[in-house]
Amino acid sequence: MNLPLPNPASPSLGGFLTRLVGTRRRLKHFRKWKPVTGKPRESEIGQPFVSVMLITYNHERYIRKALDSILMQEHDFCIEINVIDDASTDSTQEIVREYNERYPDIVHCYFNTMNVGHIATQLNTIRGFQTLRGRYFAILEGDDYWTDPAKLAKQVAFLENNADFVACAHQTLKVFDDHSQPPEHFLPFKSFKRDVAKMYDLISMGGVFHLSSIVYRNVFYFSPPPCLYDPYSCEVTINMLYGMFGKFYCFGDYMSAYRVHDGGVFSGRSQERHWRFHLFGFGRFALYMGPRYWYMFARAVRGFSRYVLLAPSRTREVTGLSLGSWILFSTHFVVAAIICFCCFPYRLFLFFLKNCQRDNLSFVRHPVIYILRLGLSVQRGAIRMLPDSLIHRILDVEAHYPRWRVARHAVRDWILGKNSDLK
C-alpha cells in the first residue's frame, strides 16, 4: 500500500511551556496569511482539492456508514480520505483496508502501531493534520456521518466565493445509537441565531458547531501549531484558533449527524466534566493565542462560569454542582469579572475613538454629536454587563410600550447616522 505522505509519528505531548513557545512562533509566521481562491496554483496541480480526515478507534459498527457518507458526495474536484486509526482491536482496520482496495486513489490508511488515545485523543488529530494536502479540509469521526450528498460542494463553493471566511459550517443532528430518544438539534451550550460567527462568538461559545459540520481552509498544511495536541483541545478550541484567520459561516441545513453511544470519547462524560474541560481549555488557549484576545476570553469565562453556576436552577441539566466545581467556577467568575471591569474603560475608549475616526468626527467640529456618541457607547457597554434576565425585562416593557422603542431607535439613528454599522 503506497501512501501519498509518510505515516506521521504521534508527537510527544511535551510540557505546556514547550507547546506555548512553539504555538506562538508558529502563529507569528502566519500573521500575513491570505486565503487562496480560484484556479489551482502550480504547486496544487495533481493534489486533492479537499482532504477529509477520518479518525477511528474500534468503530467497526459505524465506519462503513462514515466512509459511504463521504464517498457519496457530489463534487467536481478531487478529494482524499485519510483514515487515522488508533490501533483498533476490532475489525475497523480490515474494513478500511477493504475500502482502500476499492478506492486506492481516495482512501488512505494511516494506522497507529500502538494506541495513543489513552494518553490524549488529540495526538490522533495532530497526526491527521500532518496528512492534509488539500486547499480545504474536513474532519469526521468514525462513529459520525454526513447526510447530504451536496455538503462538500456547497461549503467549498461558499469559501471559494468569500475570501474573508476561513470556515463554513452547518447544522448537525444529535442521534442516539440506542434509539432511547428521537434525533435532536446538536447544541451543547446555547443557540447561535445568526449565520456569521466572528472571533468573540467562537471564543464565548455563542456559536458552537460540531466538528463533522465544518469545512476549513487549510491554513497550516502539514505543520499545525503544537496547541492542537494540548489535552484540552477540541472542536471549540480548533475553531477559536482558525477564527484568527477569518469568519465562520453557518448554513441552516442539517447535513451531518453526531452519534451518541457508550463508546464515545465525550458521550460518556458527565455534564460537569464537560464544563470543567471547557473552562480549562479557555485558560490554555488564551495563553496560546496571545494578549490580543485576553479581554474576549475574560468575558467568555465570566459568562460561561455564570452559566454553570446557575445550572442547578435548570433541572434539565444537573441537580447540583460538587463543592470543588462550585469553588472552581465561582473563583473564575470573580477573577474574570474583575478583569472585565478593569479593562472596560480602556476598551470603551478604543471603541469610541475608532468609530469617531472612521466617521471623521472631532470634538472641536462636532462637540454635541461627539458627547452624545460617547454617551451611547457608555450605554452600550453597560448593557453588555447587565444580567440576561434584566435585559429581557426591559425588552418586555418596551414590547408593552412600543412608542418608547420607536423613540429610542430614532435617537440612536440620529446620533449614529443611517449607514453606521454601530446600530
C-alpha positions in Angstrom: 0.0 0.0 0.0 1.5 3.3 -1.1 0.6 6.4 0.9 0.7 9.9 -0.6 2.6 11.0 2.5 4.6 9.1 5.1 2.7 7.8 8.0 3.4 10.5 10.6 4.5 9.5 14.1 2.5 10.6 17.1 4.1 13.7 18.6 5.0 13.7 22.3 2.7 15.8 24.4 5.7 17.5 25.9 5.3 20.3 28.5 2.9 23.2 28.4 5.7 25.7 28.1 7.1 23.9 25.1 3.7 23.9 23.4 3.2 27.6 24.3 6.5 28.7 22.8 6.0 26.5 19.7 2.5 27.8 19.1 3.4 31.5 19.5 6.3 31.0 17.0 4.0 29.2 14.5 1.2 31.8 14.7 3.7 34.6 14.3 4.8 33.0 11.0 1.1 33.3 9.8 0.4 36.9 10.7 0.2 37.9 7.0 -1.5 34.8 5.8 -4.0 35.3 2.9 -6.5 32.8 1.6 -6.1 31.2 -1.8 -9.1 31.0 -4.2 -9.7 30.4 -7.8 -7.8 28.0 -10.1 -5.3 25.7 -8.5 -1.8 27.0 -8.3 1.1 25.2 -9.9 2.0 23.6 -6.5 -1.6 22.3 -6.2 -1.8 20.5 -9.6 -2.1 16.8 -9.0 -3.1 17.3 -5.4 -6.6 16.7 -3.9 -8.7 19.9 -3.6 -10.4 18.7 -0.4 -8.9 16.4 2.3 -11.1 14.6 4.7 -9.6 13.5 8.0 -11.5 10.4 9.3 -10.5 9.5 12.9 -11.3 6.0 14.1 -10.9 3.7 17.1 -13.0 0.4 17.4 -15.7 1.8 15.1 -16.4 -1.5 13.2 -20.2 -0.9 13.7 -20.1 2.6 12.3 -17.1 3.0 9.9 -18.9 1.8 6.8 -21.6 4.4 7.1 -19.0 7.1 7.8 -17.0 6.2 4.7 -20.0 5.8 2.5 -21.3 9.2 3.5 -18.1 10.7 2.3 -17.9 8.7 -0.9 -21.5 9.7 -1.8 -20.5 13.4 -2.0 -21.3 15.0 -5.4 -18.3 17.2 -6.5 -16.3 18.3 -9.5 -13.0 18.4 -7.6 -10.6 15.7 -6.3 -10.9 14.5 -2.7 -8.9 12.3 -0.4 -9.9 10.4 2.7 -7.1 10.0 5.2 -8.2 7.4 7.8 -6.3 7.9 11.1 -6.9 4.7 13.2 -5.7 4.5 16.7 -4.7 0.8 16.8 -8.2 -0.6 16.8 -8.6 -4.0 18.4 -11.8 -4.9 16.4 -12.2 -5.2 12.6 -12.1 -1.5 11.9 -8.7 -1.7 10.1 -9.8 -4.6 7.9 -12.9 -2.7 6.8 -10.8 0.4 6.0 -8.3 -1.7 4.0 -11.3 -3.1 2.0 -12.3 0.4 1.0 -8.6 1.2 0.3 -8.5 -1.6 -2.2 -11.7 -0.4 -3.9 -10.7 3.3 -3.9 -6.9 3.3 -3.8 -6.6 6.9 -5.1 -9.1 8.3 -2.5 -8.9 6.2 0.7 -5.6 6.2 2.5 -4.8 4.2 5.6 -2.7 5.9 8.4 -2.7 3.3 11.2 -1.1 3.7 14.6 1.2 0.8 15.6 0.2 1.4 19.2 -2.8 3.1 20.9 -2.2 6.7 21.9 -5.8 7.8 22.7 -5.4 6.7 26.3 -2.7 9.4 26.6 -4.6 12.1 24.7 -7.1 11.8 21.8 -5.6 15.0 20.4 -2.5 13.0 19.3 -4.6 11.3 16.6 -5.9 14.7 15.5 -2.5 16.2 15.1 -1.4 13.1 13.1 -4.4 13.8 10.8 -3.4 17.4 10.3 0.0 16.3 9.1 -1.6 14.3 6.2 -3.8 17.1 4.8 -2.8 18.0 1.2 -6.0 19.8 0.1 -6.7 23.5 -0.1 -9.7 22.7 2.1 -10.2 20.0 4.7 -13.0 18.5 6.8 -12.8 16.3 9.9 -15.1 13.4 10.6 -15.0 10.8 13.4 -15.6 7.2 12.6 -18.9 7.0 14.5 -20.4 10.1 12.9 -21.6 10.6 9.3 -22.7 13.1 6.7 -26.3 13.1 5.5 -26.3 15.4 2.5 -24.6 14.4 -0.8 -24.1 18.1 -1.7 -22.5 19.1 1.6 -18.9 19.4 0.4 -19.8 21.1 -2.8 -22.0 23.8 -1.1 -19.3 24.6 1.5 -16.4 24.7 -0.9 -18.3 26.9 -3.3 -19.1 29.3 -0.5 -15.5 29.5 0.6 -14.2 29.9 -2.9 -16.5 32.9 -3.4 -16.0 34.5 0.1 -12.3 35.1 0.9 -13.0 36.7 4.2 -14.4 33.5 5.6 -12.0 30.8 6.9 -14.5 28.1 7.5 -18.1 27.1 6.6 -20.4 25.0 8.9 -24.0 23.8 9.0 -26.5 22.4 11.5 -26.0 18.9 12.9 -28.4 16.3 14.3 -27.7 14.5 17.5 -28.6 10.8 17.0 -28.9 8.3 19.9 -27.5 4.9 19.0 -29.8 3.1 21.4 -32.9 4.9 20.0 -33.8 5.9 23.5 -34.6 9.4 22.3 -35.6 10.9 18.9 -32.9 12.8 17.0 -32.4 16.4 18.2 -30.5 19.5 17.3 -26.9 19.4 18.4 -26.4 22.3 20.8 -24.0 21.8 23.7 -24.2 25.4 25.0 -26.6 28.0 23.5 -28.4 28.8 20.3 -26.5 30.6 17.6 -29.2 32.6 15.8 -27.0 34.2 13.1 -25.3 32.8 10.0 -21.9 34.5 10.6 -19.7 33.9 13.6 -16.8 36.2 14.4 -14.0 35.7 16.9 -15.9 36.6 20.1 -18.7 34.2 19.0 -16.2 31.4 18.7 -14.4 32.2 22.0 -17.6 32.7 24.0 -19.2 29.5 22.5 -22.0 31.7 21.3 -21.6 29.9 18.0 -20.9 26.2 18.6 -20.5 24.0 15.5 -20.0 20.2 15.6 -16.7 19.1 14.1 -18.5 17.0 11.4 -20.2 20.1 10.1 -17.2 22.2 9.2 -15.0 22.7 6.2 -11.9 24.7 6.9 -9.3 26.5 4.7 -6.0 24.6 5.1 -4.0 27.4 6.8 -1.2 25.3 8.3 -1.0 22.4 5.9 1.5 19.8 7.4 2.8 21.8 10.4 -0.1 22.6 12.7 0.6 24.6 15.9 1.5 22.5 18.9 -1.5 23.8 20.8 -3.7 21.5 18.8 -2.4 18.5 20.7 -3.0 20.1 24.1 -5.0 17.7 26.3 -7.8 20.4 26.4 -8.0 20.9 22.7 -11.3 20.0 21.0 -13.5 21.4 18.2 -14.3 24.5 20.2 -10.7 25.4 20.6 -9.8 24.4 17.0 -12.5 26.9 15.9 -11.0 29.6 18.1 -7.6 29.1 16.5 -8.9 29.2 13.0 -11.1 32.2 13.9 -7.8 34.2 14.0 -7.8 34.0 10.2 -11.4 34.8 9.2 -15.1 34.5 10.0 -17.2 31.3 10.1 -20.4 30.9 8.0 -23.2 28.6 9.0 -25.8 27.1 6.7 -29.2 26.4 8.2 -29.4 22.9 6.7 -28.8 19.7 8.6 -26.0 17.9 6.7 -24.3 15.7 9.3 -25.2 13.5 12.3 -23.4 13.2 15.6 -23.9 9.8 17.2 -24.2 9.4 20.9 -23.2 6.0 22.3 -21.5 4.5 25.3 -18.2 4.0 23.5 -17.8 7.7 22.5 -15.0 9.8 24.0 -17.3 12.6 25.1 -20.6 10.8 25.1 -19.9 9.1 28.3 -18.7 12.1 30.2 -20.9 13.8 32.8 -22.1 17.3 32.1 -20.0 18.7 35.0 -16.8 17.1 33.5 -17.7 18.7 30.1 -17.9 22.1 31.8 -14.6 21.8 33.6 -12.9 20.6 30.4 -14.0 23.7 28.5 -13.1 26.0 31.4 -9.5 24.7 31.4 -9.5 25.0 27.6 -10.3 28.7 27.9 -7.2 29.3 30.1 -4.8 27.3 27.9 -5.9 28.8 24.6 -6.0 32.4 26.0 -2.2 32.0 26.5 -1.7 30.2 23.2 -3.5 32.9 21.2 -1.9 35.9 22.9 -2.9 39.1 24.8 -4.9 40.4 21.9 -7.7 38.1 22.8 -7.5 38.1 26.6 -10.4 40.5 27.1 -12.6 38.3 24.9 -11.5 35.2 26.9 -12.2 37.1 30.2 -15.7 37.9 29.1 -16.2 34.4 27.9 -15.1 32.9 31.2 -17.3 35.2 33.1 -20.4 34.3 31.1 -19.6 30.6 31.0 -18.9 30.4 34.7 -22.2 32.2 35.4 -24.0 29.8 33.1 -22.6 26.8 35.0 -23.2 28.3 38.5 -26.9 28.8 37.6 -27.2 25.3 36.1 -28.8 23.7 39.2 -31.8 26.1 38.7 -32.2 24.5 35.2 -33.2 21.0 36.4 -32.9 19.6 32.8 -29.1 19.7 33.1 -27.8 18.9 36.6 -29.4 18.8 40.0 -26.4 20.3 41.7 -22.6 21.1 41.5 -20.0 19.4 43.5 -18.2 21.6 46.0 -15.0 21.5 44.0 -16.7 22.6 40.9 -18.6 25.4 42.7 -15.4 26.8 44.1 -13.6 26.5 40.8 -16.3 28.3 38.7 -17.0 30.9 41.4 -13.3 31.8 41.5 -13.1 32.1 37.8 -16.3 34.1 37.6 -14.9 36.7 40.2 -11.5 37.0 38.6 -12.9 37.3 35.1 -15.4 39.9 36.2 -12.6 42.0 37.8 -10.6 41.8 34.6 -13.5 42.8 32.5 -14.3 45.7 34.9 -10.7 47.0 34.9 -10.4 46.7 31.1 -13.8 48.2 30.3 -12.9 51.9 30.3 -9.9 51.3 28.0 -11.9 49.1 25.6 -14.7 51.6 25.6 -12.3 54.5 24.7 -10.7 52.5 21.8 -14.1 51.5 20.5 -15.3 55.1 20.7 -12.1 56.6 19.2 -12.1 54.1 16.3 -15.6 54.9 15.2 -15.1 58.7 15.5 -12.0 58.4 13.3 -13.9 56.4 10.8 -16.7 59.0 10.6 -14.2 61.9 10.6 -15.8 63.2 13.8 -13.9 65.6 16.1 -14.8 67.3 19.4 -13.9 70.7 18.0 -16.1 70.5 14.9 -19.0 68.5 16.3 -19.0 68.8 20.2 -22.6 67.9 20.7 -22.6 64.8 18.5 -19.2 63.8 20.0 -20.6 63.9 23.5 -23.8 62.1 22.5 -21.9 59.3 20.8 -19.7 58.9 23.8 -22.8 58.5 26.0 -24.2 56.0 23.5 -21.0 54.0 23.7 -21.1 54.0 27.5 -24.8 52.9 27.4 -23.9 50.1 25.0 -21.0 48.9 27.1 -23.1 49.0 30.3 -25.9 46.9 28.7 -23.4 44.2 28.0 -22.7 43.8 31.7 -26.4 43.5 32.7 -27.8 40.1 33.6 -29.8 38.5 30.8 -32.9 38.4 33.0 -32.9 42.2 33.4 -32.4 42.8 29.7 -35.4 40.5 29.0 -37.5 42.5 31.4 -36.5 45.8 29.7 -37.4 44.3 26.3 -40.8 43.1 27.8 -41.6 46.6 29.0 -40.7 48.1 25.5 -43.0 45.5 24.0 -45.9 46.8 26.0 -45.0 50.4 25.2 -43.7 50.3 21.5 -43.5 54.1 21.3 -40.6 54.0 23.7 -38.7 51.7 21.4 -39.5 53.8 18.4 -38.3 56.9 20.2 -35.1 55.2 21.4 -34.3 53.9 17.9 -35.0 57.4 16.4 -32.5 59.0 18.8 -29.9 56.3 18.1 -30.3 56.6 14.3 -29.9 60.4 14.5 -26.7 60.1 16.5 -25.1 57.3 14.5 -26.4 58.1 11.1 -28.4 55.6 8.9 -25.3 54.0 7.4 -23.4 53.3 10.6 -22.7 49.7 11.5 -22.9 50.5 15.2 -26.7 50.2 15.3 
